[in-house]
Amino acid sequence: MDMTGIFYYLVYFFLRLISLLPLRALYVISDMIYYLAYYITKYRRNVVFENLYNAFPEKDHTDIEDIAKGFYSHLCDLLVETIYLMGMGKDEIRRRVRYNNPEIIEKYFGEGKHVAAVLGHYGNWEWMCGFPVITEYECITIYRQLRNKVFDRLITTMRSRFGARLVPMKMAIRKIYQLDNKGIPTLTAFMADQAPPRAKARYWIDFLNQDTPVYLGVEQVARKMNMAVVFFKMRKIRRGYYEFDFIPLFDNSAETPDYEITDAHVKELEKLIRDQPELWLWSHRRWKIRR
């Protein structure tokens, strides 16, 4: 075993021990990390405040500061909840994440259709990995590999622990084709709010009051496979409890014109963010490139 493998098991063992703590104890740790991140180290505060001021020019400093504090508090909760995921069982993930209208997905399943599930870095997207527990769909998660091999392996281990397959974007269509040939409907989850590199910034849209480049991967894969497109609308009910509503966007994506799918899911995400802005990932340098 090489040093990367040894370091992976050391980190995994350490985090696995932490995950055995009650969630209420982890929230005490979260509160301490919040104070450290916001007031002491000021982790990416310039990025967060710049993003918020640009996204909400109508809000005054007090409003922006309230959103920022809410974001840092939620971000720290997200950190400990992600660690806690390593020890969660199927019954607990069912209890903590509620899906309000699963009949939307089951209808497509009954029709033998593949589904493109669109969501953003909002709420606790990591706990969406528990979706295979409640469905007969073959669940695929599109992901981008991390540069750090240890943390990339940790994330893939956590995201696949309930049965989801992690597939790089360039392999998505091939994997769906393989399962389609076996008569297996798939639900493929796309994180649709990531910033593309400059070379791939081919389409721009007004998002949160800013000219924003977006990936076209959702509509490219969906149209190729004539998938149904569903927006996964996530809400935080309270600490440790989330719920989803499924918003159908397109039943037959192969029939849509260019960019209609992208425009639609970006609009849904913006509405969600404006409703409860502290739950989105404001520390991300989303607007680091310009047209």
Secondary structure as UniProt FT lines:
FT   HELIX           3..19
FT   HELIX           23..35
FT   HELIX           36..40
FT   TURN            43..44
FT   HELIX           45..55
FT   TURN            57..58
FT   HELIX           61..84
FT   HELIX           85..87
FT   HELIX           90..96
FT   STRAND          97..99
FT   HELIX           103..110
FT   TURN            111..112
FT   STRAND          115..119
FT   HELIX           125..134
FT   STRAND          138..143
FT   HELIX           149..159
FT   TURN            160..162
FT   STRAND          165..168
FT   HELIX           169..171
FT   HELIX           172..181
FT   TURN            182..183
FT   STRAND          186..191
FT   TURN            192..193
FT   HELIX           198..200
FT   STRAND          204..207
FT   TURN            208..209
FT   STRAND          210..213
FT   HELIX           217..225
FT   STRAND          228..238
FT   TURN            239..240
FT   STRAND          241..250
FT   HELIX           253..255
FT   TURN            258..259
FT   HELIX           260..275
FT   HELIX           277..279
FT   TURN            282..283
FT   TURN            286..287
//
